[in-house]
């Protein structure tokens, strides 16, 4: 019986973070897909149906909160926000929109 490989969609525009996770996650058995913009991330979330989404809020095209809003219209995939935003208001807003957890970079 094949074991399900957990699929992670990383929506992040910072090359250093992508490089770190590109090395770390597959080394621990995760399948990683990457997007550098909100638009690409939403499209990949629909096409790939990942097991979890790792999401930066500071994306170049649209704020990451819009990704949460749009994904929650059709999916219950867990969303873990990875953001440099430390303000409590930003954390509460992301969680209120449907993010499952929030980690400050």
Order of alpha helices (4+ residues) and beta strands (2+ residues): beta-alpha-beta-alpha-beta-alpha-beta-alpha-beta
